Amino acid sequence: MIAILRRVIKEPTGLFGLLLVTLIVVSALLAGVVAPYDPIALNIPDRLQSPSQAHLLGTDQLGRDLFSRVLHGGRVALGVALTAIGVALAVGIVLGMLAGFGPRWLDKAILLLFDTIRSFPTVMFALATVALVGPSLQTVIAVIIVTTIPTYGRVVRTQTLSIKSNEFIKAEQVMGAKTTRILGLHILPNIVGPLMILASMDIPTVIALEAGLSFLGMGVKPPTPSWGSILNDGFSLIRVTPWPIIAGSVPLILITLGFTYLGESLRDFIDPKLRKSF
Amino acid sequence: MLLYIVKRTALGVVIVLLAVALLFCMIHLIPGDPARIILGPRATPELIAAMSVRLGLDLPFPVQIARFFANLLRGDLGMDVITNRPVVEIVLGQLPYTLWLIFLSIVFAGLIGIPLGCYSALHRNTLFDRISGFVSVSFITTPSFVVALYALLIFAVALKWFPAVGAGDKGDLLDQAVHLVLPVFSIGLAWVGYLARLVRASMLEVMQESHIRTARAFGLSERRVIYHYALKLAILPTVSVIGVGMGFLLSSALLTEIVFARPGIGKLIYDSVITRNYPVVMGSVLVSTILFVFSTTMSDLINAWLDPRTRKTL
């Protein structure tokens, strides 16, 4: 772990990514302590202020402190990303292994299911779901889980297939090892590395998706702060003040940039072969 | 090749059918009555019952799904519950706006991204290459609706160079073009970075290959080697990337259309979700799914045509 970290911070882009991610993660974790104001406390007399010493990023149309809202919004973004990717990883691993290790018909069936799910454009699929069950953070998380499972499932399947043909697996089978033992003890440890990289590179995509859906009013419910809902406020105030848009977008850009650079340098470290293809 | 075309197309059709079935099941398995959702919380039981009959929700589930497929084959996606016009008509009326937007965004991205990537590859590890690399990644990672918001803020609201809303007058081509500038820029920017990095990587790979060395050994000018031999090969991967990227393009088109209040399929879906116009939501999601499957199928076919090795994988 420390060796990986040392390698990552050796490259300027890796260090840059790590710093950005650390900055945002720490500020989200400490949002309750660091935030100067309650993110949902109304203060109408002070509405629509420009940045000042009292309000670092200004205030929105209800006088809420944007800096505090941005800090708390980081919690929503990271929470959604980690939950969704965690569940999708778990389901993807199970389905991918089933496809790779199970009978051929099952493999075909699971692949077809993956292809079908991936054929929906994500945001449109999300809107269709919201139309059915109504907007909420849970809906957003569920949609992200469903749409990212195929990505992980496919990688797990390919890796399982390639490891399955190794001789040490055949030897285990000959010795009478149970399938669960082979999958859990031999195959799983071999696929965790690439999966973690894939997951870390997916975090920015998921955060952007959550922000996009909350921007459309399909994600978090007011008054919960999310970068997307701050941007939505900014959109309706665009002719009045630029500050909500700036406040909502800067952390979004920084964290996607940070995770992308971090993910890339992790990938270069674990699999240098991939370095060539961006 | 013919076998591959048949198999790949069949797979595409199967995926579309499954997607439709999945969407249909979703409507019926998720708790909540569509008729009640359409009519809102204050609807009387009689109204809800009438709406259920109108949408065919009173029939048994297998009958419903069979009827849905039968109607679909006849090109019937049901009726808009508010205006009572056929959904197909509405969706197809909005589709060209979105298609033009996506097409022009890709053209814009190609015009800037491909030369940028090519130049970076030929001047590898120079300051220019590093800056272009950093800028490309920043473009890729910034969500398109954030770009759209900034474009709107800077060029439409503050500088007033471009119009902020709509698609322009129907008869006036120049007006329509002016209205396209900012949306195309917003969707295309990420792809500028993406194509630049892609072309740079594949250009570096192609330049290592033996036929390039041979061409140089024959004494061809560097210009000719690059433009005639290397670049042609290096831009091939962009074809498949654009095909697979259609899903992202449709998603970013949706958000961009909303920011610029442009007509299009994305805005149609959004508006129908807000007005709970169920059949229109399903119809337009369906059409965009078909579009996405069509473009991935096409890109696989083009790839197989260009590179016979990929045909085996199906």
Interface residues (C-beta under 8 A of the other chain):
Chain A: L112 L113 D115 T116 I117 R118 S119 F120 P121 T122 V123 M124 F125 L127 A128 T129 V130 A131 L132 V133 P204 A208 A211 G212 F215 L216 M218 L231 G234 F235 I238 R239 P242 I245 S249 L252 I253 T256 L257 T260 Y261 K276 S277 F278
Chain B: L11 V14 I15 V16 L18 A19 L22 L23 M26 I27 I30 P31 G32 P34 I37 V137 S138 I140 T141 T142 P143 F145 V146 L149 Y150 L152 L153 V157 A158 R197 L198 R200 A201 L204 E205 M246 G247 F248 L250 S251 L254 L255 I258 V259 G266 I269 Y270 S272 V273 R276 Y278 V281 M282 S284 V285 S288 T289 F292 V293 T296
